[in-house]
Amino acid sequence: MKTYKIGIIGCGRIGSLLEEDPLRGKPCTHSGGFSALSNVKLTAGCDIDETRLKKFGKQWNIKNLYTDYHEMLSENELDVLCIATWTNQHASMALDGIRAGVKGIFCEKPIDVDLKLARKLVQTCERKNIPLLINHERRWDAYYQRAHKLIQAGKIGKIKTIIGNTLSWKPSALPVSEYGGGPLFHDGTHLIDLFLYFGGPIEWVSGNETRPKGIQYIEEMACAMIGFKSGAMGFIEGGGARNYFNFELDIQGSEGRILIGNSGRQLFVTRKSKRFKGFQELEEIAFPEPKRYETPFIGGARNMIKSIQNGKPDSSSGKDALKALEIIYTIYKSAQQNGKRLKAK
Ligand SMILES: NC(=O)c1ccc[n+]([C@@H]2O[C@H](COP(=O)([O-])OP(=O)(O)OC[C@H]3O[C@@H](n4cnc5c(N)ncnc54)[C@H](O)[C@@H]3O)[C@@H](O)[C@H]2O)c1
């Protein structure tokens, strides 16, 4: 059996450090996810922060440590390049990885800050048949996969509306040029990706935002009405300066409803009302729990290897993530034109 060699750029929180959080389900990092597979060897790591790099080397028993990722790429014949650095470096690092001959790229979300560079990366990967997967990790979460299966099987009928929110605290005044955006960009990318996963292609958006420091700084809150090609409607809300983090989707169909998010999952189906004669109402039934649950970091890592074996991305592709990025930027553009309805690319 072939052993796939993995190198990671970025030994920070999502690359490695979050394994220290006692509350998170494990593994919860890329190092942990790839290390959990028997046909994979975590071979090399790179970080410009030497303290983090040393800690990473010790934790995963890696000797090939670098502060310059170009060196890591030239000295190790990597099968997979995993990119867990800051968003404004994702696409350029991935393109360098392709030049160095990696067979697949597993990259953190959002795909990049720069739309043009993100498009170039997706086109390059397609042209060279290099699978590019972006870590919209709920795509590998068995609960979300189960919800998707229920929808595909018609359990809640035809989707009519999707309401989603990712609510969080007030962000600092960070520059758009470097960070891309605020809550709609960083956490909202997961939500938009799931809107596309559950609801299909998006036709138009109408945005609204609060950007207290001006358009060169990231938003505090952004929301949008969304029109799906299917005719279904959506509403998305990102941020909003709350004292808590919440992430959830309310998917309402002609025959039922699925609520799924950080607080759990619920399934409702249409039943004859016990309260009003001649009415139909929603009744909660058991959400069909998966028999086995493993964190999406294992699923994502396994999917990366499968994608290399098949020569194409299996799920959560760069192309999917590019669509999410295009929609986020169209929402901002619409908000800056007083909510003008704009066609999604
Ligand atoms: N999928 C998720 O749910 C999720 C969660 C957290 C973060 N993220 C994403 O992961 C990425 C990293 O976020 P984080 O919270 O881990 O940040 P972090 O700052 O903790 O880690 C990033 C690491 O990259 C290193 N780095 C920066 N530039 C580098 C370079 N040129 N070469 C080598 N190393 C370099 C930094 O020193 C740092 O240690 C971001 O794109 C973020 O959006 C995703």
PDBQT file of the ligand as one rigid body, heavy atoms in Angstrom, charges set to zero:
ROOT
HETATM    1  N1  LIG A 401     -11.991  25.503   8.885  1.00  0.00    +0.000 N 
HETATM    2  C1  LIG A 401     -12.125  26.196  10.019  1.00  0.00    +0.000 C 
HETATM    3  O1  LIG A 401     -13.123  26.080  10.701  1.00  0.00    +0.000 OA
HETATM    4  C2  LIG A 401     -11.041  27.137  10.428  1.00  0.00    +0.000 A 
HETATM    5  C3  LIG A 401     -10.801  27.442  11.773  1.00  0.00    +0.000 A 
HETATM    6  C4  LIG A 401      -9.745  28.298  12.091  1.00  0.00    +0.000 A 
HETATM    7  C5  LIG A 401      -8.971  28.867  11.078  1.00  0.00    +0.000 A 
HETATM    8  N2  LIG A 401      -9.256  28.588   9.781  1.00  0.00    +0.000 N 
HETATM    9  C6  LIG A 401      -8.456  29.158   8.675  1.00  0.00    +0.000 C 
HETATM   10  O2  LIG A 401      -7.125  28.662   8.806  1.00  0.00    +0.000 OA
HETATM   11  C7  LIG A 401      -6.183  29.641   8.434  1.00  0.00    +0.000 C 
HETATM   12  C8  LIG A 401      -5.214  29.835   9.611  1.00  0.00    +0.000 C 
HETATM   13  O3  LIG A 401      -5.928  30.260  10.750  1.00  0.00    +0.000 OA
HETATM   14  P1  LIG A 401      -5.396  29.997  12.232  1.00  0.00    +0.000 P 
HETATM   15  O4  LIG A 401      -6.489  30.415  13.132  1.00  0.00    +0.000 OA
HETATM   16  O5  LIG A 401      -4.839  28.643  12.355  1.00  0.00    +0.000 OA
HETATM   17  O6  LIG A 401      -4.215  31.078  12.289  1.00  0.00    +0.000 OA
HETATM   18  P2  LIG A 401      -2.863  31.036  13.127  1.00  0.00    +0.000 P 
HETATM   19  O7  LIG A 401      -2.315  32.426  13.087  1.00  0.00    +0.000 OA
HETATM   20  O8  LIG A 401      -3.069  30.386  14.454  1.00  0.00    +0.000 OA
HETATM   21  O9  LIG A 401      -1.937  30.056  12.267  1.00  0.00    +0.000 OA
HETATM   22  C9  LIG A 401      -1.384  30.412  11.045  1.00  0.00    +0.000 C 
HETATM   23  C10 LIG A 401       0.103  30.073  11.102  1.00  0.00    +0.000 C 
HETATM   24  O10 LIG A 401       0.663  30.334   9.835  1.00  0.00    +0.000 OA
HETATM   25  C11 LIG A 401       1.989  30.810  10.048  1.00  0.00    +0.000 C 
HETATM   26  N3  LIG A 401       2.436  31.502   8.842  1.00  0.00    +0.000 N 
HETATM   27  C12 LIG A 401       2.033  32.706   8.362  1.00  0.00    +0.000 A 
HETATM   28  N4  LIG A 401       2.685  33.000   7.226  1.00  0.00    +0.000 NA
HETATM   29  C13 LIG A 401       3.515  31.971   6.971  1.00  0.00    +0.000 A 
HETATM   30  C14 LIG A 401       4.446  31.698   5.940  1.00  0.00    +0.000 A 
HETATM   31  N5  LIG A 401       4.653  32.563   4.933  1.00  0.00    +0.000 N 
HETATM   32  N6  LIG A 401       5.140  30.549   5.987  1.00  0.00    +0.000 NA
HETATM   33  C15 LIG A 401       4.954  29.675   7.013  1.00  0.00    +0.000 A 
HETATM   34  N7  LIG A 401       4.082  29.872   8.019  1.00  0.00    +0.000 NA
HETATM   35  C16 LIG A 401       3.378  31.023   8.002  1.00  0.00    +0.000 A 
HETATM   36  C17 LIG A 401       1.858  31.701  11.265  1.00  0.00    +0.000 C 
HETATM   37  O11 LIG A 401       3.084  31.943  11.899  1.00  0.00    +0.000 OA
HETATM   38  C18 LIG A 401       0.884  30.903  12.116  1.00  0.00    +0.000 C 
HETATM   39  O12 LIG A 401       1.543  30.054  13.042  1.00  0.00    +0.000 OA
HETATM   40  C19 LIG A 401      -6.983  30.888   8.058  1.00  0.00    +0.000 C 
HETATM   41  O13 LIG A 401      -7.128  30.923   6.662  1.00  0.00    +0.000 OA
HETATM   42  C20 LIG A 401      -8.350  30.666   8.719  1.00  0.00    +0.000 C 
HETATM   43  O14 LIG A 401      -9.424  31.254   7.982  1.00  0.00    +0.000 OA
HETATM   44  C21 LIG A 401     -10.249  27.723   9.466  1.00  0.00    +0.000 A 
ENDROOT
TORSDOF 0
